[in-house]
Amino acid sequence: MRLDKFLKVSRLIKRRTLAKEIADQGRILVNNNVAKAATTIAVGDELKIQFGQKLLTIQIDRLKETVKKDEASELYTIKHEEYIKQ
């Protein structure tokens, strides 16, 4: 599954175009490698996403093409969340 599609389906990022913009800015790492929007992800991959001053580390547990809103959080596990000082 493409990275931008996963971010939208999991509701970590609301729109796929926004997920693409964030990836193109180099703010998403997949297994510690800078990822583009079209990067293929798999179960077990670790994502690090920078949201402004917050760095979120998650592990992908499941991949699905569509999920209901209340099931979206079952696709991943939050491993670490930290605030970045600048």
Backbone hydrogen bonds in HBPLUS format (Angstrom, degrees):
<---DONOR---> <-ACCEPTOR-->    atom                        ^
c    i                          cat <-CA-CA->   ^        H-A-AA   ^      H-
h    n   atom  resd res      DA  || num        DHA   H-A  angle D-A-AA Bond
n    s   type  num  typ     dist DA aas  dist angle  dist       angle   num
A0041-ILE N   A0001-MET O   2.92 MM  40  5.69 166.3  1.94 161.4 163.8     1
A0006-PHE N   A0002-ARG O   3.05 MM   4  6.33 160.4  2.09 152.6 158.1     2
A0003-LEU N   A0039-THR O   2.90 MM  36  5.52 131.7  2.13 149.1 163.9     3
A0007-LEU N   A0003-LEU O   3.02 MM   4  6.28 163.5  2.05 157.9 161.8     4
A0004-ASP N   A0037-ALA O   3.21 MM  33  5.02 165.9  2.23 142.7 139.8     5
A0008-LYS N   A0004-ASP O   3.23 MM   4  6.41 149.1  2.33 139.0 146.4     6
A0009-VAL N   A0005-LYS O   2.88 MM   4  6.10 173.6  1.88 160.0 161.5     7
A0010-SER N   A0006-PHE O   2.84 MM   4  5.86 162.7  1.87 154.1 158.9     8
A0012-LEU N   A0007-LEU O   3.10 MM   5  5.32 133.2  2.33 149.5 160.5     9
A0013-ILE N   A0007-LEU O   3.21 MM   6  5.50 167.3  2.22 133.2 131.1    10
A0011-ARG N   A0008-LYS O   3.01 MM   3  4.94 146.3  2.13  99.4 110.0    11
A0019-ALA N   A0015-ARG O   3.06 MM   4  6.40 152.9  2.13 146.4 154.3    12
A0020-LYS N   A0016-ARG O   2.95 MM   4  6.23 150.1  2.05 145.7 153.5    13
A0021-GLU N   A0017-THR O   3.04 MM   4  6.31 156.1  2.10 143.7 149.6    14
A0022-ILE N   A0018-LEU O   3.02 MM   4  6.27 163.9  2.05 153.2 156.6    15
A0023-ALA N   A0019-ALA O   3.01 MM   4  6.18 158.5  2.06 145.0 151.2    16
A0024-ASP N   A0020-LYS O   2.87 MM   4  6.05 159.3  1.92 151.4 157.3    17
A0025-GLN N   A0021-GLU O   3.09 MM   4  6.30 130.3  2.35 139.7 152.1    18
A0025-GLN N   A0022-ILE O   3.24 MM   3  5.17 136.0  2.45  93.4 105.3    19
A0027-ARG N   A0022-ILE O   3.31 MM   5  5.81 165.5  2.33 161.1 158.0    20
A0026-GLY N   A0023-ALA O   2.95 MM   3  5.26 160.4  1.99 111.2 116.9    21
A0050-GLN N   A0027-ARG O   2.99 MM  23  5.32 157.0  2.04 156.2 162.3    22
A0035-ALA N   A0028-ILE O   3.03 MM   7  5.84 163.7  2.05 159.1 155.1    23
A0029-LEU N   A0048-LYS O   2.86 MM  19  5.01 157.5  1.91 143.1 150.7    24
A0048-LYS N   A0029-LEU O   2.88 MM  19  5.01 152.9  1.95 142.5 148.7    25
A0030-VAL N   A0033-ASN O   2.84 MM   3  5.27 159.8  1.88 153.5 151.4    26
A0033-ASN N   A0030-VAL O   3.05 MM   3  5.27 149.3  2.15 107.8 116.9    27
A0031-ASN N   A0046-GLU O   2.81 MM  15  5.13 169.1  1.82 157.0 160.2    28
A0039-THR N   A0036-LYS O   3.16 MM   3  5.39 165.6  2.18 111.5 115.1    29
A0045-ASP N   A0042-ALA O   3.17 MM   3  5.80 162.6  2.21 136.6 137.9    30
A0044-GLY N   A0060-ILE O   2.85 MM  16  5.24 161.4  1.89 139.4 145.8    31
A0060-ILE N   A0045-ASP O   3.00 MM  15  5.60 166.2  2.02 164.1 168.7    32
A0047-LEU N   A0058-ILE O   2.87 MM  11  5.30 157.9  1.92 148.8 156.0    33
A0058-ILE N   A0047-LEU O   2.87 MM  11  5.30 160.3  1.90 152.9 159.6    34
A0049-ILE N   A0056-LEU O   2.86 MM   7  5.22 163.3  1.89 152.6 156.5    35
A0056-LEU N   A0049-ILE O   2.89 MM   7  5.22 172.8  1.89 153.8 154.2    36
A0051-PHE N   A0054-LYS O   2.75 MM   3  5.09 154.0  1.81 159.8 165.2    37
A0054-LYS N   A0051-PHE O   2.89 MM   3  5.09 169.3  1.91 129.9 131.4    38
A0084-ILE N   A0053-GLN O   2.61 MM  31  5.09 170.1  1.62 156.8 160.5    39
A0055-LEU N   A0082-GLU O   2.80 MM  27  5.35 168.9  1.81 162.4 166.2    40
A0082-GLU N   A0055-LEU O   3.01 MM  27  5.35 163.6  2.04 149.0 154.4    41
A0057-THR N   A0080-HIS O   2.80 MM  23  4.98 171.9  1.81 160.8 158.3    42
A0079-LYS N   A0057-THR O   2.79 MM  22  5.53 151.0  1.87 142.8 151.7    43
A0080-HIS N   A0057-THR O   3.19 MM  23  4.98 162.2  2.22 135.8 136.1    44
A0059-GLN N   A0077-THR O   2.86 MM  18  5.24 152.9  1.93 146.5 155.6    45
A0077-THR N   A0059-GLN O   2.91 MM  18  5.24 151.2  1.99 146.4 155.8    46
A0061-ASP N   A0075-LEU O   2.81 MM  14  5.26 159.1  1.85 135.4 139.6    47
A0062-ARG N   A0075-LEU O   3.17 MM  13  4.73 161.6  2.21 124.8 123.6    48
A0071-GLU N   A0068-LYS O   3.00 MM   3  5.32 147.8  2.10 110.3 120.4    49
A0072-ALA N   A0069-LYS O   3.39 MM   3  5.42 158.8  2.43 102.5 108.6    50
A0074-GLU N   A0071-GLU O   3.06 MM   3  5.55 157.5  2.11 114.5 121.6    51
A0075-LEU N   A0072-ALA O   3.21 MM   3  5.85 169.3  2.22 118.9 121.9    52
